[in-house]
Amino acid sequence: MPYLQANKLDLTTPDPDWTTVWDQEFYQNQIFLVGERHGVAYSYEALWLMFKQIKARTNFTYYLLETPLYWETYLNQYLDTGNETFLKKPFLIAEGTFYANQNFYNFYKKLYTYNQALPAQHRIRFISLDVEHQFRYSHAQLLRLFDQHVKTHQDTCRFIRLFYDLDPEKTGNYQLAYRQYQQAFEQDSLQLHNELGPAYETIHYLVRNINYKFIATADEHDLVRDSLMYENFKTRTRSLAIQTHRAFGFMGIDHCYLDEAKKAKYFGAYLPKQRYKVASTIMLYSNCSTRIPSFYLPKPLRFLGGQKGYFLTKLRSNDRWIEHQKYIDVLKEVSPSSMTLFRLTGSRSPFQERHLLVDELKSATPTTAYMQYVLLIKNSPAATGLEFN
């Protein structure tokens, strides 16, 4: 407790003194990860404050998304044009998931205004890393790309004929179709590269990443997905100088752990092993309400979500039994407000010696191997539903 008292920052103050927790060494990192519990309103307020501070001090260029490719496509179009239709599209497609909430939507509106005030070469670009969770939409995106192609080219490519012949929209067997698509694409890769031109990389990525969705789903421990996210990171950033342009990522908590445990290796754990300098800030929650999609409930209970398909609960707070962290009460006692940021890496920090606040990893490894900063959020309402539809 004395250590935490001396290494905290109240983010609700009008002009936070960030040097209390983020020193010069922090800003030397190449990738900054922030881990959240989806669906909590104050998470997005804290995100905005941290995003602005890190951008101002590091001028990072890339923003990593825990999303399928369509989010990147539409969000970058929104940043380029200011046309809010492009912002609305991914949120409407994502209705029924954690991401479709007004608080997150408002964050991107603020980011657009902020981005417009920057010189062109310093503006943010989004990069999606996740598998194609909504694979039917991604399949439709591929169909549109191929329809445009065959209108202007004679269809002589075996892969494109196969793509139309299998037609998983009729059979319903997307998993089998995409396993065959990926095999055929690799066999025809050289011809496709010549034939598809600039569209080749996007089409190749989508074919592989829809297949990744089914590979990830087959893993009952839900760890393969993180390894595939890292494969996507390598693919998407191959021609980008992340080491100099740097990146910021906002993802679910688990993805932001920077070391592995006996039965856990998440996305963030791959980055230091590839010699990236990474800082991770994890949000923990006390007495917070979460907006959760009804499909997380057993089928007989899904009616609790009502017509909108969401229910509210405080059970995912870290001072409740489902997501409980043993030492959460110590954080609560020294937190002066609804959003308090703690540095865990200071002089004589117990978090550099003991395994605290990461109980679920069941490891003896000290906390700071997994994360270097904790943001405690208290008494937050749940995120609200979309208001524009």
TORDRENKE-504092 format. One record per residue (C-alpha): residue in one letter; x, y, z. Coordinates in steps of 0.5 Angstrom, whole numbers, padded with zeros to 4 digits, always signed. Layout:
// TORDRENKE-504092
AXYZ ...
***
This chain:
// TORDRENKE-504092
M+0000+0000+0000 P+0006+0005+0001 Y+0009+0004-0005 L+0002+0005-0009 Q+0001+0011-0005 A+0007+0014-0008 N+0006+0011-0015 K-0001+0013-0017 L-0004+0018-0022 D-0011+0021-0021 L-0014+0021-0028 T-0020+0025-0027 T-0016+0031-0025 P-0016+0037-0030 D-0009+0037-0031 P-0006+0030-0029 D+0002+0030-0028 W+0004+0024-0032 T+0011+0024-0030 T+0008+0021-0023 V+0007+0014-0027 W+0010+0015-0034 D+0017+0017-0034 Q+0022+0018-0040 E+0024+0011-0041 F+0016+0009-0042 Y+0016+0014-0048 Q+0022+0010-0051 N+0018+0004-0052 Q+0016+0002-0059 I+0009-0001-0058 F+0004+0001-0052 L-0002-0004-0051 V-0008-0002-0046 G-0012-0008-0044 E-0019-0007-0042 R-0026-0011-0040 H-0030-0009-0046 G-0037-0006-0045 V-0035-0001-0039 A-0036+0006-0040 Y-0031+0009-0036 S-0026+0005-0040 Y-0027+0009-0046 E-0026+0016-0042 A-0019+0013-0040 L-0017+0011-0047 W-0018+0018-0049 L-0014+0021-0044 M-0008+0016-0045 F-0008+0016-0052 K-0007+0023-0053 Q-0002+0023-0048 I+0002+0018-0051 K+0001+0021-0058 A+0003+0028-0056 R+0010+0025-0053 T+0011+0019-0058 N+0008+0021-0064 F+0006+0014-0066 T+0003+0013-0073 Y-0001+0006-0072 Y-0007+0004-0068 L-0007-0003-0067 L-0014-0006-0067 E-0017-0013-0064 T-0022-0013-0070 P-0023-0016-0077 L-0021-0013-0083 Y-0027-0009-0085 W-0026-0005-0078 E-0019-0002-0081 T-0022-0001-0088 Y-0028+0003-0086 L-0024+0007-0080 N-0019+0009-0085 Q-0024+0011-0090 Y-0027+0015-0084 L-0021+0019-0082 D-0019+0020-0090 T-0026+0023-0091 G-0030+0025-0085 N-0036+0022-0087 E-0039+0019-0081 T-0043+0014-0086 F-0036+0010-0086 L-0036+0010-0078 K-0043+0008-0077 K-0042+0002-0082 P-0037-0003-0077 F-0041-0001-0071 L-0048-0003-0075 I-0044-0010-0077 A-0042-0011-0070 E-0049-0010-0067 G-0050-0016-0062 T-0042-0016-0060 F-0038-0012-0055 Y-0036-0007-0060 A-0043-0004-0062 N-0043+0001-0056 Q-0044+0009-0056 N-0038+0010-0052 F-0033+0007-0056 Y-0037+0010-0062 N-0036+0017-0059 F-0028+0016-0058 Y-0027+0015-0065 K-0031+0021-0067 K-0026+0025-0062 L-0020+0021-0065 Y-0022+0024-0072 T-0022+0031-0070 Y-0016+0030-0066 N-0013+0027-0072 Q-0015+0033-0077 A-0011+0038-0073 L-0004+0034-0074 P+0000+0035-0080 A-0001+0029-0086 Q+0005+0025-0084 H+0003+0025-0077 R-0004+0022-0077 I-0006+0016-0075 R-0007+0010-0079 F-0011+0004-0077 I-0009-0004-0077 S-0013-0010-0076 L-0010-0016-0073 D-0016-0020-0071 V-0019-0026-0075 E-0025-0025-0079 H-0030-0027-0073 Q-0036-0024-0078 F-0034-0029-0084 R-0040-0028-0088 Y-0039-0021-0088 S-0032-0022-0090 H-0034-0027-0095 A-0039-0022-0098 Q-0033-0017-0099 L-0029-0022-0103 L-0035-0023-0107 R-0035-0016-0109 L-0028-0016-0110 F-0028-0022-0115 D-0034-0019-0118 Q-0031-0013-0120 H-0025-0017-0123 V-0029-0021-0127 K-0032-0016-0130 T-0026-0013-0133 H-0022-0019-0134 Q-0023-0026-0138 D-0024-0031-0132 T-0018-0036-0134 C-0016-0037-0126 R-0017-0044-0123 F-0018-0041-0116 I-0023-0036-0118 R-0027-0041-0121 L-0027-0045-0115 F-0029-0039-0111 Y-0036-0039-0115 D-0037-0046-0116 L-0036-0048-0108 D-0041-0042-0106 P-0041-0043-0098 E-0047-0039-0098 K-0051-0044-0101 T-0048-0050-0098 G-0047-0047-0091 N-0040-0050-0090 Y-0036-0044-0090 Q-0030-0048-0086 L-0029-0053-0091 A-0030-0048-0097 Y-0024-0044-0094 R-0020-0050-0093 Q-0020-0051-0100 Y-0020-0044-0102 Q-0013-0043-0098 Q-0010-0049-0101 A-0012-0047-0108 F-0010-0040-0107 E-0003-0042-0105 Q-0002-0046-0111 D-0004-0041-0116 S-0001-0035-0112 L+0004-0033-0118 Q-0002-0033-0123 L-0006-0029-0118 H-0001-0024-0116 N+0000-0022-0124 E-0008-0023-0125 L-0011-0019-0119 G-0005-0013-0118 P-0006-0009-0113 A-0012-0013-0110 Y-0008-0019-0109 E-0005-0017-0102 T-0012-0016-0099 I-0015-0022-0102 H-0010-0026-0100 Y-0010-0024-0093 L-0018-0025-0093 V-0018-0032-0095 R-0013-0034-0090 N-0016-0030-0084 I-0023-0033-0085 N-0019-0040-0085 Y-0016-0037-0079 K-0023-0036-0076 F-0024-0043-0076 I-0017-0045-0074 A-0018-0041-0068 T-0025-0043-0066 A-0023-0051-0066 D-0018-0049-0060 E-0022-0050-0054 H-0017-0046-0050 D-0018-0040-0054 L-0010-0039-0055 V-0009-0041-0062 R-0013-0034-0064 D-0007-0030-0060 S-0002-0034-0064 L-0006-0032-0071 M-0006-0025-0069 Y+0001-0025-0068 E+0002-0028-0075 N-0003-0022-0078 F+0001-0017-0074 K+0007-0020-0078 T+0004-0020-0085 R+0001-0013-0084 T+0007-0009-0081 R+0012-0012-0086 S+0013-0006-0090 L+0012-0001-0084 A+0017+0001-0079 I+0014+0000-0073 Q+0021+0001-0069 T+0021+0008-0071 H+0014+0010-0073 R+0011+0006-0067 A+0004+0003-0065 F-0001+0004-0060 G-0006-0002-0059 F-0013-0002-0055 M-0015-0010-0054 G-0018-0014-0049 I-0014-0015-0042 D-0011-0022-0044 H-0008-0020-0051 C-0004-0015-0047 Y+0000-0020-0042 L+0007-0019-0044 D+0009-0026-0042 E+0007-0033-0042 A+0004-0038-0037 K+0004-0045-0036 K-0003-0045-0040 A-0003-0038-0043 K+0001-0035-0049 Y-0003-0029-0051 F-0001-0024-0057 G+0003-0019-0053 A+0007-0025-0050 Y+0010-0026-0058 L+0012-0018-0058 P+0018-0018-0053 K+0021-0025-0056 Q+0021-0021-0063 R+0025-0016-0059 Y+0020-0010-0059 K+0020-0006-0053 V+0013-0006-0051 A+0009-0003-0045 S+0003-0006-0042 T-0003-0002-0038 I-0008-0007-0036 M-0015-0004-0033 L-0018-0007-0027 Y-0025-0006-0025 S-0029-0005-0018 N-0036-0005-0018 C-0037-0003-0025 S-0043-0005-0029 T-0041-0009-0036 R-0046-0009-0042 I-0045-0016-0045 P-0048-0019-0051 S-0054-0024-0049 F-0050-0030-0053 Y-0045-0031-0047 L-0051-0033-0043 P-0053-0041-0044 K-0059-0041-0049 P-0065-0042-0044 L-0063-0035-0041 R-0061-0031-0047 F-0068-0028-0046 L-0065-0024-0041 G-0062-0019-0046 G-0069-0017-0049 Q-0070-0015-0056 K-0063-0011-0056 G-0059-0017-0054 Y-0055-0015-0049 F-0055-0015-0041 L-0052-0011-0036 T-0048-0014-0030 K-0043-0013-0025 L-0040-0020-0024 R-0034-0019-0029 S-0031-0013-0024 N-0025-0016-0021 D-0028-0015-0014 R-0033-0020-0015 W-0032-0028-0016 I-0032-0029-0023 E-0026-0025-0025 H-0023-0024-0018 Q-0016-0021-0016 K-0014-0023-0009 Y-0011-0016-0008 I-0016-0011-0011 D-0018-0009-0005 V-0011-0005-0004 L-0012-0002-0010 K-0019+0001-0008 E-0017+0003-0002 V-0011+0008-0005 S-0015+0010-0011 P-0018+0017-0010 S-0023+0017-0016 S-0026+0013-0021 M-0020+0013-0025 T-0013+0012-0022 L-0007+0010-0026 F-0001+0006-0022 R+0006+0005-0024 L+0009-0002-0022 T+0016-0001-0024 G+0018+0004-0019 S+0024+0003-0014 R+0023-0003-0009 S+0016-0005-0012 P+0013-0011-0009 F+0010-0012-0016 Q+0017-0014-0019 E+0018-0019-0014 R+0011-0022-0013 H+0006-0025-0017 L+0000-0020-0016 L-0006-0018-0020 V-0006-0023-0025 D-0008-0029-0021 E-0012-0032-0027 L-0005-0034-0030 K-0003-0038-0024 S+0004-0037-0025 A+0010-0035-0020 T+0013-0030-0025 P+0013-0023-0022 T+0007-0018-0024 T+0011-0013-0028 A+0013-0019-0033 Y+0006-0019-0036 M+0004-0011-0035 Q+0008-0005-0032 Y+0002-0001-0031 V-0005-0002-0028 L-0011+0003-0029 L-0016+0002-0023 I-0023+0004-0026 K-0029+0004-0020 N-0036+0005-0020 S-0037+0006-0028 P-0044+0005-0031 A-0044+0000-0037 A-0043+0002-0044 T-0049+0005-0047 G-0053+0002-0054 L-0052+0005-0060 E-0056+0012-0061 F-0056+0013-0068 N-0059+0007-0071 
***
